[in-house]
Amino acid sequence: MRSQLKLHLMLLYMAAVMTVMEAQTTTYSATPISTPVIQQTLQQVAASLQMYVDALPQMPIIYGYSVRGNTLLSVNLTIGMYQTKWKFHRDLPPTPVFVYGTSALTATFPGPTIIARQGIPLFVKWENHLPDQHILPTDNTVPTAIPTRGGVPAVVHLHGSVHPPQSDGSAFAWFTRDYNEVGPMWTQTNYQYPNIQPPGNLWYHDHALGLTRVNLLAGLLGAYIIEKPEIDRPMALPSGDVEDLHLIIADRSFNTDGTLYMNSTGNVPSIHPQWQPEYFGEAITVNGKVWPFLNVARKRYRFRILNASNARYLNLSLSNGLPFYVVGADGSYLSAPVRTSTIVLSPAEIADVVIDFSTSTTSFSELLNSAPYPFPTGNPTVGTLLGKVMAFNINGGQVFDNSTIPIKEVNYANVTMPEPSTKTRYIVLYEYTTPSGQSTHLYINGLRLEDPATETPKSGTTELWHVINLTPDNHPLHMHLGMMQAINITELVGYQQFFDCMTQLNDAVLCNVTDHAVGKTLPIPEYEKTWKNNVKIEPGYMTSIVVAFKIVDTNQSYPFDATAQPGYVYHCHILDHEDNAMIRPLKLLP
């Protein structure tokens, strides 16, 4: 990051330093620190991997329900976390990874796709079969799950799901192999997913305290779909194993021996020996293959595109000029498809799109990425290896296609503007740096995850959150349980004056935010206008978000106790930021 922020909250900084000092004296089983690899070596390894020689794979499918006659029934699944080896590219040796699967032999990178049915509860027992030590460097100077008897802590969060807090995958509910050691909020082996929300695309991934970035980088992630035939079928979108596909995009760097690379030296080693503010890989993987290809016919295809990168934003387009028809965003359909030539996806964001290859004038098209890193004003990707994602080989002549791009989708996608009496909150994103401008940690509202919850919405209500970004980076804000829609993005005028006041007072109202949030407004992309669980927060702007703590398609309260322990959280989904420690508790009230 390029931040020069010098926050005045010295007590918090001293607390963080004390935490570092305490952590550095803690005994735990960690991966030995390896010799740092120079960037040129990582770039050379990536450049040696020929593009478009590996076919795009699809993950195994697990159904989250069973059928008996005309009745759908709940099922109990057991899914484990395993260390195995994965072939990322034809010319790379098999790579050690951590992955999900129903067995060590069937575990994949990414994990199996779970297909659930709306209204049919699913019960999953998540098992940890990971080894004693991590395969990547870890850093216990950030708030971290540190077992005293070794092992790799892990816990699963179903991202975008509406479920009881005990099944949320709290960062403090981690557990090691065979539940040998558990975190302070661990209570159960089996998680309940009611699947009561609208149909859409979710994903599951690790959420262990301070280890999210390394556990996901190692491969602990997978796709999850909630279907509702009454809504899905009338739209006649492309369907089936061939025309309805996932594209799970994640950047990775590889060492010369094929192992995954993650930095072993922090940007401020005297404070954080390993942690750096963002991880950016030198190669792009899709469904676990580096720069793969897909053979397609001249017809429509549906692609559920997930940006599963730790920190990299994507600005996607097609080299032959074909448009995307976006039909859904995160866990919800849109009110109507949106035709666009580009799609910007932050980490953890999902776009559900249709591409009509029948209109292509070429037989070949590349999926391109033009997002700078860090986003939005960092290094360019255009003209580099990172500007390419995958290729489509468009074969033969036009073929029969009974799918459609629907004219209309769902009514509940449209946000209901909050009433004047709606609870309003100001959420402020801070970055803390050394005097030379090197990032040491990031907080929300100047508070740690361990501090008591200050966001305590009532279950069944809607709130208005004004999220103020006082850092130079765009942050993907992710909400557990609640669903969000951005309604306004307004520039902060007199930014330096407001920033200086906030560093002194840490209070947006006392610093007269309404006098500063009066600048130009940015348009909200049409393809993001639905209920989401990730919203991009623009630097130097105040983003106003409607947050619904209820089921948005039926306007009903949750049919479970959302006020129970351990509660929920909201956080930045740049994983390096989340781990250190741009994450806060969210405690619902009756």
Secondary structure as GFF3:
##gff-version 3
##sequence-region A 1 590
A	DSSP	alpha_helix	10	24	.	.	.	ID=ss1
A	DSSP	alpha_helix	39	47	.	.	.	ID=ss2
A	DSSP	beta_strand	61	63	.	.	.	ID=ss3
A	DSSP	beta_strand	66	68	.	.	.	ID=ss4
A	DSSP	beta_strand	71	73	.	.	.	ID=ss5
A	DSSP	beta_strand	75	86	.	.	.	ID=ss6
A	DSSP	beta_strand	95	101	.	.	.	ID=ss7
A	DSSP	beta_strand	111	117	.	.	.	ID=ss8
A	DSSP	beta_strand	122	128	.	.	.	ID=ss9
A	DSSP	beta_strand	156	159	.	.	.	ID=ss10
A	DSSP	three_ten_helix	165	167	.	.	.	ID=ss11
A	DSSP	three_ten_helix	177	179	.	.	.	ID=ss12
A	DSSP	beta_strand	190	193	.	.	.	ID=ss13
A	DSSP	beta_strand	200	206	.	.	.	ID=ss14
A	DSSP	alpha_helix	212	218	.	.	.	ID=ss15
A	DSSP	beta_strand	221	227	.	.	.	ID=ss16
A	DSSP	alpha_helix	229	235	.	.	.	ID=ss17
A	DSSP	alpha_helix	240	243	.	.	.	ID=ss18
A	DSSP	beta_strand	244	254	.	.	.	ID=ss19
A	DSSP	beta_strand	260	261	.	.	.	ID=ss20
A	DSSP	beta_strand	283	286	.	.	.	ID=ss21
A	DSSP	beta_strand	289	290	.	.	.	ID=ss22
A	DSSP	beta_strand	293	298	.	.	.	ID=ss23
A	DSSP	beta_strand	300	307	.	.	.	ID=ss24
A	DSSP	beta_strand	314	318	.	.	.	ID=ss25
A	DSSP	beta_strand	324	329	.	.	.	ID=ss26
A	DSSP	beta_strand	332	340	.	.	.	ID=ss27
A	DSSP	beta_strand	343	345	.	.	.	ID=ss28
A	DSSP	beta_strand	350	356	.	.	.	ID=ss29
A	DSSP	three_ten_helix	357	359	.	.	.	ID=ss30
A	DSSP	beta_strand	364	369	.	.	.	ID=ss31
A	DSSP	three_ten_helix	385	387	.	.	.	ID=ss32
A	DSSP	beta_strand	388	398	.	.	.	ID=ss33
A	DSSP	beta_strand	423	433	.	.	.	ID=ss34
A	DSSP	beta_strand	439	444	.	.	.	ID=ss35
A	DSSP	beta_strand	462	469	.	.	.	ID=ss36
A	DSSP	beta_strand	475	479	.	.	.	ID=ss37
A	DSSP	beta_strand	483	491	.	.	.	ID=ss38
A	DSSP	alpha_helix	495	505	.	.	.	ID=ss39
A	DSSP	alpha_helix	513	516	.	.	.	ID=ss40
A	DSSP	three_ten_helix	526	528	.	.	.	ID=ss41
A	DSSP	beta_strand	534	537	.	.	.	ID=ss42
A	DSSP	beta_strand	541	548	.	.	.	ID=ss43
A	DSSP	beta_strand	568	572	.	.	.	ID=ss44
A	DSSP	alpha_helix	575	579	.	.	.	ID=ss45
A	DSSP	beta_strand	583	586	.	.	.	ID=ss46
###
